Amino acid sequence: MVSPQKFYVQEISKKTNYRANWLPDKPMNIGDIGKLSDGIFTLYTTLEQQGIPIKVRESSSSLNMDYTSNDSVKISNGLETSVDVPGLPVAEGKVMYKIDFQRSEGVVFQVTDSKKMIIENLSEIENQILEKYKKSVWDLGWVVVTEIVRTDSATIIINTGGSNTLEFEVGGNAGLSSVNLADANLGLKLVRETGNSTKFIAQTNLTPLYVTKGISDPLFGKTKFRGANAYRAIQFDALRELPFNPSEIE
């Protein structure tokens, strides 16, 4: 059975072209500096702490994002009634949502009011990082978080343990047509689950997605080059984006 972490970072990166923050509720800010290991970012320092000023630009509009493993996940809703007499109107009822993971692996990723934040003075930062590297005061393995997606609310469900069904009761005002499980106003309450999953239900202020740039690929030193001297023999002249590589978690 694949771990939730490995499946999630691969699946989301493949579908969104972003790196997936793990855990999704881990704090992350633009300008963070760290290392990538097993597809996971570990914070070491920040550009500010390294004496490198940054300018940040935030998107002016918000965006909802919805990704579901369509071939293995089915989301449905309905009304569960406590009084059901033929010929009479429903006296009481609860709106329910059901999520069926029909295969062993699947993910539900829904976010509301997400906004991008990017570094806008990247050229200046790049020059300062390269100067630090030439002076041997910049770790070649460090990467910089240059873009993040921050969201007001998110629901993320990761299933990796076989078929599974989750049933949620809606506590807030919602019509049957509403299927945005990230909406915190729904007041979702998990009432039944047939298996096991990793869940983040309508959690607020998450940073689920990010982009990193660095001098060298995080896999660079795992094979041919091992020591610092081997690294120094190579000339690096720019930062480059480091998209997720499945080999990171092999």
Legacy VTK file of the C-alpha trace (Angstrom):
# vtk DataFile Version 3.0
C-alpha trace
ASCII
DATASET POLYDATA
POINTS 250 float
0.000 0.000 0.000
1.411 3.377 -1.030
1.681 5.985 1.725
-0.771 8.931 1.687
2.168 11.335 1.493
3.729 9.739 -1.574
0.455 9.326 -3.419
-0.719 12.861 -2.646
2.437 14.738 -3.673
2.634 12.755 -6.917
-1.047 13.057 -7.794
-1.431 16.771 -7.083
1.842 17.716 -8.727
0.880 15.734 -11.819
-2.510 17.417 -12.108
-1.702 21.001 -11.069
1.997 21.455 -12.016
2.580 22.722 -8.489
4.384 21.036 -5.665
1.978 19.779 -3.017
2.677 20.950 0.529
2.808 18.067 2.996
1.154 18.130 5.362
-1.320 20.488 3.647
-1.711 22.459 6.886
2.045 22.986 7.329
2.836 26.725 7.499
4.666 28.028 4.436
5.521 31.539 3.296
6.907 33.120 0.184
10.682 33.478 0.543
11.107 30.401 2.744
14.389 28.559 2.186
14.740 24.852 2.779
15.610 21.468 1.378
13.569 18.906 -0.530
13.650 15.304 0.624
11.215 12.556 -0.376
9.135 15.220 -2.113
8.779 17.197 1.126
9.993 20.724 1.828
11.795 21.249 5.151
12.288 24.841 6.297
15.852 25.921 7.128
15.823 29.715 6.947
14.277 32.572 4.946
15.464 35.124 2.408
14.897 37.822 5.008
17.089 36.003 7.530
19.764 35.706 4.844
19.714 39.453 4.317
17.997 39.267 0.925
15.007 41.628 0.578
11.959 40.423 -1.319
9.002 42.076 -2.980
5.772 40.079 -3.063
2.824 40.437 -5.410
-0.571 38.891 -4.647
-3.294 38.125 -7.184
-6.193 40.556 -7.028
-8.879 37.951 -7.709
-9.679 34.671 -5.998
-10.182 31.275 -7.557
-11.856 28.032 -6.535
-9.998 24.843 -7.397
-11.516 21.389 -7.676
-9.618 18.242 -8.519
-10.969 14.745 -8.025
-9.542 11.459 -9.244
-12.363 11.059 -11.744
-11.672 7.431 -12.535
-11.870 6.318 -8.924
-13.933 8.841 -6.918
-17.660 9.557 -7.032
-19.284 12.424 -5.084
-23.046 12.473 -4.607
-25.555 14.238 -2.383
-29.084 13.695 -1.187
-31.591 14.161 1.591
-31.723 11.844 4.568
-35.184 12.100 6.126
-36.320 11.264 9.625
-40.011 11.219 8.628
-40.936 9.603 5.338
-44.677 8.948 5.010
-46.080 8.294 1.523
-48.299 11.151 0.373
-47.019 13.591 3.006
-44.272 16.210 2.711
-40.937 15.543 4.376
-41.121 16.827 7.933
-37.440 16.759 8.767
-34.316 16.047 6.809
-30.612 16.459 6.600
-28.529 17.191 3.545
-25.887 14.485 3.147
-22.805 14.137 0.960
-21.301 10.791 0.078
-17.850 10.197 -1.342
-17.110 6.774 -2.815
-13.494 5.806 -3.416
-14.045 2.941 -5.810
-10.377 1.987 -6.096
-7.550 1.629 -3.632
-6.147 5.114 -4.341
-7.865 8.442 -4.898
-7.892 12.059 -3.834
-10.462 14.827 -3.414
-8.904 18.298 -3.555
-11.262 21.273 -3.302
-10.295 24.796 -2.256
-12.168 28.097 -2.103
-10.967 31.661 -2.575
-7.396 30.745 -3.368
-4.871 33.449 -4.193
-1.407 33.308 -5.696
1.556 35.080 -4.167
4.746 35.451 -6.206
8.150 37.083 -5.836
8.415 40.019 -8.212
12.123 40.903 -7.782
13.418 37.437 -8.646
16.267 38.718 -10.795
17.768 40.669 -7.884
17.358 37.700 -5.574
19.001 35.379 -8.081
22.073 37.605 -8.317
22.444 37.773 -4.548
22.058 34.010 -4.151
24.686 33.326 -6.818
27.085 35.728 -5.092
26.549 33.946 -1.799
27.183 30.603 -3.492
30.463 31.846 -5.001
31.512 32.942 -1.510
30.607 29.500 -0.129
27.903 30.911 2.150
24.960 29.367 0.299
24.108 25.678 0.640
23.763 24.162 -2.835
20.887 22.014 -1.594
18.773 25.007 -0.568
15.674 25.882 -2.551
13.557 29.030 -2.333
9.756 29.115 -2.240
9.021 31.626 -5.012
5.271 31.126 -5.409
2.491 29.858 -3.154
-1.230 29.290 -3.428
-3.038 30.243 -0.231
-6.674 29.430 0.325
-9.411 30.550 2.686
-10.745 27.023 3.065
-9.896 23.580 1.728
-11.135 20.022 1.910
-8.554 17.390 1.036
-9.225 13.680 1.373
-6.540 11.121 0.504
-7.491 7.472 0.262
-4.805 4.820 -0.195
-6.163 1.823 1.683
-8.713 0.187 -0.605
-12.290 1.053 -1.471
-13.846 3.442 1.024
-17.074 5.387 1.501
-17.425 8.564 3.559
-20.746 10.152 4.470
-20.994 13.738 5.653
-23.862 15.587 7.266
-24.278 19.245 6.375
-24.715 21.490 9.380
-25.077 24.832 7.589
-27.343 26.177 4.897
-26.826 24.329 1.635
-28.974 23.237 -1.226
-28.664 19.879 -2.888
-26.972 21.508 -5.866
-23.984 22.654 -3.788
-21.050 20.251 -3.983
-18.161 22.438 -2.849
-16.922 20.463 0.117
-14.330 23.126 0.903
-17.011 25.624 1.937
-16.589 26.091 5.691
-20.148 27.412 5.904
-21.475 23.923 5.189
-20.457 22.757 8.640
-19.564 19.302 7.354
-19.592 16.508 9.905
-18.281 13.037 9.090
-20.905 10.552 10.267
-19.751 7.312 8.619
-16.652 5.881 6.973
-16.159 2.318 5.817
-12.367 2.459 5.533
-9.510 4.785 6.446
-8.331 8.006 4.856
-6.277 11.091 5.594
-8.674 14.030 5.873
-8.520 17.825 6.068
-12.162 18.911 6.151
-12.968 22.584 5.469
-9.741 23.726 7.102
-9.007 27.421 6.816
-5.922 29.410 5.818
-3.962 26.590 4.220
-1.069 26.828 1.783
-1.528 23.602 -0.179
0.552 24.421 -3.281
3.941 25.997 -3.908
6.779 26.473 -6.397
10.496 26.271 -5.647
13.587 27.515 -7.430
17.175 26.573 -6.743
20.643 26.473 -8.186
20.704 22.712 -8.563
18.217 19.878 -8.913
17.581 18.255 -5.486
18.544 14.871 -7.014
21.844 16.233 -8.282
23.982 14.930 -5.442
22.420 11.497 -5.078
24.427 9.775 -7.784
27.615 11.005 -9.424
28.456 14.018 -7.301
28.795 13.539 -3.566
31.222 15.986 -2.031
31.362 19.756 -1.808
34.427 19.900 -4.057
32.578 18.161 -6.866
29.798 20.695 -6.568
32.182 23.637 -6.605
33.718 22.443 -9.856
30.442 23.209 -11.621
29.476 26.742 -12.518
25.883 27.700 -11.751
24.657 30.902 -13.377
20.928 31.032 -12.648
18.091 29.829 -10.471
15.798 27.348 -12.094
12.372 26.066 -11.270
12.376 22.660 -9.608
9.122 20.869 -10.402
8.338 17.673 -8.566
10.213 14.649 -9.868
8.789 11.213 -8.997
12.368 10.001 -8.477
12.485 12.163 -5.332
10.428 9.604 -3.413
11.818 6.400 -4.849
LINES 1 251
250 0 1 2 3 4 5 6 7 8 9 10 11 12 13 14 15 16 17 18 19 20 21 22 23 24 25 26 27 28 29 30 31 32 33 34 35 36 37 38 39 40 41 42 43 44 45 46 47 48 49 50 51 52 53 54 55 56 57 58 59 60 61 62 63 64 65 66 67 68 69 70 71 72 73 74 75 76 77 78 79 80 81 82 83 84 85 86 87 88 89 90 91 92 93 94 95 96 97 98 99 100 101 102 103 104 105 106 107 108 109 110 111 112 113 114 115 116 117 118 119 120 121 122 123 124 125 126 127 128 129 130 131 132 133 134 135 136 137 138 139 140 141 142 143 144 145 146 147 148 149 150 151 152 153 154 155 156 157 158 159 160 161 162 163 164 165 166 167 168 169 170 171 172 173 174 175 176 177 178 179 180 181 182 183 184 185 186 187 188 189 190 191 192 193 194 195 196 197 198 199 200 201 202 203 204 205 206 207 208 209 210 211 212 213 214 215 216 217 218 219 220 221 222 223 224 225 226 227 228 229 230 231 232 233 234 235 236 237 238 239 240 241 242 243 244 245 246 247 248 249
